[in-house]
Amino acid sequence: MSIAFLLTSLVVVVTPGTGVLYTLSAGLSRGWRASIVAAIGCTLGIIPQMVAAITGLAAILNASAIAFQTLKYAGVAYLLYMAWKTFRDKSMLEVDVEKAPRADWRVIGSGILINLLNPKLTIFFFAFLPQFVDPKEPNAIPLMLELSFVFMVMTLVVFVLYGIFAAAIRTRVIARPRVVIWIRRAFAASFVALAGKLALSD
């Protein structure tokens, strides 16, 4: 396993994107447990991309502009939905262990959708991963699985750290209602910005 793969993967994972924003939002809104569940969901969202890359769907998407555009605009629509949902949330954050938390499966489901509808991640897997595997090598598929697994582990660890950090400063944020409002607006604006950037991607 090359250093280049590890470094590039780390840069991709650490760079704030939709998954990071979702995990931070979960940590600030519902605490460390929700942030970890969100991180797991975002990590599981990598699996379809990995399967597609390994089974050769890359060639189909690269050859079909319609397939890429469909995936791209589905991602844009979901990001705008996340922005609208975040902006309309007027509730105040509360530390209340008795309050029923959001179902884990819903948090994980949203995390999976965020990465599933992220063409940037798709392109990363399709264009970047194969560069480290010789197609003539008899163990090409196991090697791609190994590299994908390493990427997923890095994603989970980094996202969990992001989420725990957000949860750690949660009580300080909760004590300042205006800060909560502006943080939600910042998240909503970030989702809109990411949607715009994605819509303009080729």
VEXRO-852184 format. One record per residue (C-alpha): residue number from 1; residue in three letters; chain; x, z, y. Coordinates in nm, 4 decimals, always signed. Layout:
VEXRO-852184
NODE     n   res   chain         px         pz         py
NODE   NUM   ALA       A          X          Z          Y
...
***
This chain:
VEXRO-852184
NODE     n   res   chain         px         pz         py
NODE     1   MET       A    +0.0000    +0.0000    +0.0000
NODE     2   SER       A    +0.1603    -0.1158    +0.3259
NODE     3   ILE       A    +0.2127    +0.0881    +0.6401
NODE     4   ALA       A    +0.0583    -0.1982    +0.8366
NODE     5   PHE       A    -0.2689    -0.1598    +0.6501
NODE     6   LEU       A    -0.2788    +0.2167    +0.7049
NODE     7   LEU       A    -0.1961    +0.1952    +1.0759
NODE     8   THR       A    -0.4392    -0.0853    +1.1493
NODE     9   SER       A    -0.7134    +0.0874    +0.9530
NODE    10   LEU       A    -0.6509    +0.4114    +1.1424
NODE    11   VAL       A    -0.6757    +0.2316    +1.4776
NODE    12   VAL       A    -1.0037    +0.0680    +1.3742
NODE    13   VAL       A    -1.1477    +0.3982    +1.2513
NODE    14   VAL       A    -1.0357    +0.6132    +1.5466
NODE    15   THR       A    -1.1494    +0.3649    +1.8121
NODE    16   PRO       A    -1.4920    +0.4843    +1.9341
NODE    17   GLY       A    -1.7749    +0.2641    +1.8153
NODE    18   THR       A    -2.1323    +0.2952    +1.6967
NODE    19   GLY       A    -2.0429    +0.5208    +1.4046
NODE    20   VAL       A    -1.8408    +0.7560    +1.6209
NODE    21   LEU       A    -2.1174    +0.7733    +1.8810
NODE    22   TYR       A    -2.3765    +0.8459    +1.6141
NODE    23   THR       A    -2.1644    +1.1229    +1.4600
NODE    24   LEU       A    -2.0898    +1.2798    +1.7999
NODE    25   SER       A    -2.4583    +1.2667    +1.8891
NODE    26   ALA       A    -2.5516    +1.4375    +1.5619
NODE    27   GLY       A    -2.2917    +1.7105    +1.6190
NODE    28   LEU       A    -2.4093    +1.7787    +1.9742
NODE    29   SER       A    -2.7786    +1.7689    +1.8885
NODE    30   ARG       A    -2.7942    +1.9452    +1.5518
NODE    31   GLY       A    -2.4573    +2.1083    +1.4825
NODE    32   TRP       A    -2.1658    +2.0625    +1.2448
NODE    33   ARG       A    -2.3697    +2.0159    +0.9265
NODE    34   ALA       A    -2.5678    +1.7268    +1.0741
NODE    35   SER       A    -2.2465    +1.5672    +1.2018
NODE    36   ILE       A    -2.0936    +1.5776    +0.8531
NODE    37   VAL       A    -2.4096    +1.4270    +0.7029
NODE    38   ALA       A    -2.3981    +1.1545    +0.9705
NODE    39   ALA       A    -2.0307    +1.0882    +0.8906
NODE    40   ILE       A    -2.1206    +1.0521    +0.5227
NODE    41   GLY       A    -2.3965    +0.8058    +0.6117
NODE    42   CYS       A    -2.1635    +0.5930    +0.8250
NODE    43   THR       A    -1.9057    +0.5955    +0.5453
NODE    44   LEU       A    -2.1639    +0.4874    +0.2860
NODE    45   GLY       A    -2.2555    +0.2019    +0.5197
NODE    46   ILE       A    -1.9119    +0.0561    +0.4464
NODE    47   ILE       A    -1.9944    -0.0021    +0.0785
NODE    48   PRO       A    -2.2116    -0.3157    +0.1293
NODE    49   GLN       A    -1.9368    -0.4658    +0.3474
NODE    50   MET       A    -1.6804    -0.3869    +0.0805
NODE    51   VAL       A    -1.8927    -0.5384    -0.1963
NODE    52   ALA       A    -1.9575    -0.8495    +0.0110
NODE    53   ALA       A    -1.5877    -0.8979    +0.0828
NODE    54   ILE       A    -1.4858    -0.8497    -0.2785
NODE    55   THR       A    -1.7576    -1.0751    -0.4216
NODE    56   GLY       A    -1.6754    -1.3599    -0.1845
NODE    57   LEU       A    -1.9638    -1.3393    +0.0613
NODE    58   ALA       A    -1.6959    -1.3723    +0.3298
NODE    59   ALA       A    -1.6758    -1.7441    +0.2612
NODE    60   ILE       A    -2.0524    -1.7790    +0.3035
NODE    61   LEU       A    -2.0642    -1.5937    +0.6354
NODE    62   ASN       A    -1.7575    -1.7742    +0.7662
NODE    63   ALA       A    -1.9132    -2.1086    +0.6775
NODE    64   SER       A    -2.2660    -2.0285    +0.7936
NODE    65   ALA       A    -2.3211    -1.9704    +1.1633
NODE    66   ILE       A    -2.6858    -1.8852    +1.0917
NODE    67   ALA       A    -2.5908    -1.6048    +0.8512
NODE    68   PHE       A    -2.3512    -1.4513    +1.1015
NODE    69   GLN       A    -2.5939    -1.4853    +1.3936
NODE    70   THR       A    -2.8723    -1.3240    +1.1899
NODE    71   LEU       A    -2.6529    -1.0260    +1.1044
NODE    72   LYS       A    -2.5243    -1.0040    +1.4600
NODE    73   TYR       A    -2.8644    -0.9952    +1.6287
NODE    74   ALA       A    -3.0030    -0.7517    +1.3744
NODE    75   GLY       A    -2.7164    -0.5217    +1.4766
NODE    76   VAL       A    -2.7897    -0.5790    +1.8461
NODE    77   ALA       A    -3.1573    -0.4943    +1.7947
NODE    78   TYR       A    -3.0756    -0.1731    +1.6103
NODE    79   LEU       A    -2.8255    -0.0621    +1.8764
NODE    80   LEU       A    -3.0854    -0.1211    +2.1489
NODE    81   TYR       A    -3.3368    +0.0789    +1.9429
NODE    82   MET       A    -3.0848    +0.3644    +1.9192
NODE    83   ALA       A    -3.0314    +0.3460    +2.2967
NODE    84   TRP       A    -3.4065    +0.3530    +2.3671
NODE    85   LYS       A    -3.4605    +0.6407    +2.1256
NODE    86   THR       A    -3.1729    +0.8424    +2.2763
NODE    87   PHE       A    -3.2803    +0.7774    +2.6353
NODE    88   ARG       A    -3.6422    +0.8784    +2.5688
NODE    89   ASP       A    -3.5419    +1.2054    +2.4004
NODE    90   LYS       A    -3.6213    +1.4665    +2.6660
NODE    91   SER       A    -3.6028    +1.7728    +2.4422
NODE    92   MET       A    -3.3487    +2.0421    +2.5190
NODE    93   LEU       A    -3.0821    +2.1275    +2.2654
NODE    94   GLU       A    -3.1333    +2.4646    +2.1030
NODE    95   VAL       A    -2.9345    +2.6800    +1.8633
NODE    96   ASP       A    -3.2111    +2.7833    +1.6277
NODE    97   VAL       A    -3.1329    +2.8226    +1.2597
NODE    98   GLU       A    -3.5008    +2.8675    +1.1797
NODE    99   LYS       A    -3.5960    +2.5316    +1.3237
NODE   100   ALA       A    -3.6488    +2.2689    +1.0537
NODE   101   PRO       A    -3.3530    +2.0293    +1.0631
NODE   102   ARG       A    -3.3896    +1.6555    +1.0435
NODE   103   ALA       A    -3.3981    +1.5444    +0.6800
NODE   104   ASP       A    -3.0511    +1.4604    +0.5487
NODE   105   TRP       A    -3.1706    +1.1340    +0.3965
NODE   106   ARG       A    -3.2912    +1.0159    +0.7374
NODE   107   VAL       A    -2.9596    +1.1009    +0.9017
NODE   108   ILE       A    -2.7702    +0.9249    +0.6227
NODE   109   GLY       A    -3.0069    +0.6289    +0.6350
NODE   110   SER       A    -2.9486    +0.5789    +1.0065
NODE   111   GLY       A    -2.5733    +0.6068    +0.9550
NODE   112   ILE       A    -2.5834    +0.3442    +0.6795
NODE   113   LEU       A    -2.7859    +0.1067    +0.8956
NODE   114   ILE       A    -2.5469    +0.1456    +1.1872
NODE   115   ASN       A    -2.2513    +0.0247    +0.9811
NODE   116   LEU       A    -2.4530    -0.2141    +0.7651
NODE   117   LEU       A    -2.5664    -0.4030    +1.0775
NODE   118   ASN       A    -2.2225    -0.4004    +1.2362
NODE   119   PRO       A    -2.0693    -0.7505    +1.2176
NODE   120   LYS       A    -1.7448    -0.6164    +1.3619
NODE   121   LEU       A    -1.6975    -0.4084    +1.0491
NODE   122   THR       A    -1.8005    -0.7077    +0.8386
NODE   123   ILE       A    -1.5408    -0.9276    +1.0061
NODE   124   PHE       A    -1.2806    -0.6550    +0.9647
NODE   125   PHE       A    -1.3360    -0.6419    +0.5901
NODE   126   PHE       A    -1.3639    -1.0167    +0.5489
NODE   127   ALA       A    -1.0701    -1.1229    +0.7655
NODE   128   PHE       A    -0.8363    -0.8242    +0.7445
NODE   129   LEU       A    -0.8598    -0.6862    +0.3910
NODE   130   PRO       A    -0.7829    -1.0134    +0.2051
NODE   131   GLN       A    -0.4531    -1.0455    +0.3943
NODE   132   PHE       A    -0.3132    -0.7607    +0.1872
NODE   133   VAL       A    -0.4192    -0.9038    -0.1481
NODE   134   ASP       A    -0.2765    -1.2084    -0.3213
NODE   135   PRO       A    -0.5747    -1.3947    -0.4709
NODE   136   LYS       A    -0.3522    -1.5111    -0.7580
NODE   137   GLU       A    -0.2669    -1.1546    -0.8511
NODE   138   PRO       A    -0.4422    -1.0518    -1.1757
NODE   139   ASN       A    -0.5262    -0.7084    -1.0293
NODE   140   ALA       A    -0.6624    -0.8441    -0.6998
NODE   141   ILE       A    -1.0076    -0.6869    -0.7339
NODE   142   PRO       A    -0.8800    -0.3368    -0.8271
NODE   143   LEU       A    -0.6356    -0.3567    -0.5350
NODE   144   MET       A    -0.9131    -0.4516    -0.2916
NODE   145   LEU       A    -1.1210    -0.1630    -0.4251
NODE   146   GLU       A    -0.8275    +0.0728    -0.3742
NODE   147   LEU       A    -0.7690    -0.0424    -0.0153
NODE   148   SER       A    -1.1413    -0.0202    +0.0612
NODE   149   PHE       A    -1.1563    +0.3312    -0.0806
NODE   150   VAL       A    -0.8627    +0.4375    +0.1397
NODE   151   PHE       A    -1.0424    +0.2916    +0.4436
NODE   152   MET       A    -1.3597    +0.4805    +0.3544
NODE   153   VAL       A    -1.1724    +0.8094    +0.3133
NODE   154   MET       A    -1.0049    +0.7596    +0.6518
NODE   155   THR       A    -1.3430    +0.6853    +0.8077
NODE   156   LEU       A    -1.5020    +0.9963    +0.6595
NODE   157   VAL       A    -1.2164    +1.2271    +0.7659
NODE   158   VAL       A    -1.1957    +1.0932    +1.1221
NODE   159   PHE       A    -1.5730    +1.0940    +1.1725
NODE   160   VAL       A    -1.6021    +1.4486    +1.0372
NODE   161   LEU       A    -1.3334    +1.5612    +1.2834
NODE   162   TYR       A    -1.5215    +1.3918    +1.5676
NODE   163   GLY       A    -1.8451    +1.5596    +1.4579
NODE   164   ILE       A    -1.6928    +1.9060    +1.4182
NODE   165   PHE       A    -1.5422    +1.8781    +1.7653
NODE   166   ALA       A    -1.8822    +1.7860    +1.9087
NODE   167   ALA       A    -2.0455    +2.0760    +1.7247
NODE   168   ALA       A    -1.7748    +2.3160    +1.8493
NODE   169   ILE       A    -1.8560    +2.2446    +2.2147
NODE   170   ARG       A    -2.2291    +2.2328    +2.1484
NODE   171   THR       A    -2.3117    +2.5833    +2.2701
NODE   172   ARG       A    -2.1313    +2.5199    +2.5992
NODE   173   VAL       A    -2.3220    +2.1968    +2.6441
NODE   174   ILE       A    -2.6548    +2.3614    +2.5598
NODE   175   ALA       A    -2.6007    +2.6186    +2.8349
NODE   176   ARG       A    -2.6031    +2.3351    +3.0884
NODE   177   PRO       A    -2.9307    +2.1396    +3.0673
NODE   178   ARG       A    -2.8195    +1.8802    +3.3217
NODE   179   VAL       A    -2.5104    +1.8133    +3.1124
NODE   180   VAL       A    -2.7358    +1.7510    +2.8110
NODE   181   ILE       A    -2.9367    +1.4958    +3.0099
NODE   182   TRP       A    -2.6275    +1.3102    +3.1278
NODE   183   ILE       A    -2.4708    +1.3139    +2.7830
NODE   184   ARG       A    -2.7838    +1.1540    +2.6380
NODE   185   ARG       A    -2.7813    +0.8948    +2.9158
NODE   186   ALA       A    -2.4144    +0.8274    +2.8452
NODE   187   PHE       A    -2.4864    +0.7799    +2.4747
NODE   188   ALA       A    -2.7780    +0.5488    +2.5526
NODE   189   ALA       A    -2.5650    +0.3458    +2.7945
NODE   190   SER       A    -2.2862    +0.3275    +2.5360
NODE   191   PHE       A    -2.5252    +0.1914    +2.2733
NODE   192   VAL       A    -2.6479    -0.0701    +2.5240
NODE   193   ALA       A    -2.2877    -0.1642    +2.6116
NODE   194   LEU       A    -2.1965    -0.2005    +2.2448
NODE   195   ALA       A    -2.5071    -0.4117    +2.1881
NODE   196   GLY       A    -2.4096    -0.6373    +2.4788
NODE   197   LYS       A    -2.0549    -0.6701    +2.3523
NODE   198   LEU       A    -2.1818    -0.7509    +2.0043
NODE   199   ALA       A    -2.4295    -1.0090    +2.1365
NODE   200   LEU       A    -2.1461    -1.1935    +2.3125
NODE   201   SER       A    -1.9161    -1.1923    +2.0088
NODE   202   ASP       A    -1.8398    -1.5211    +1.8299
***
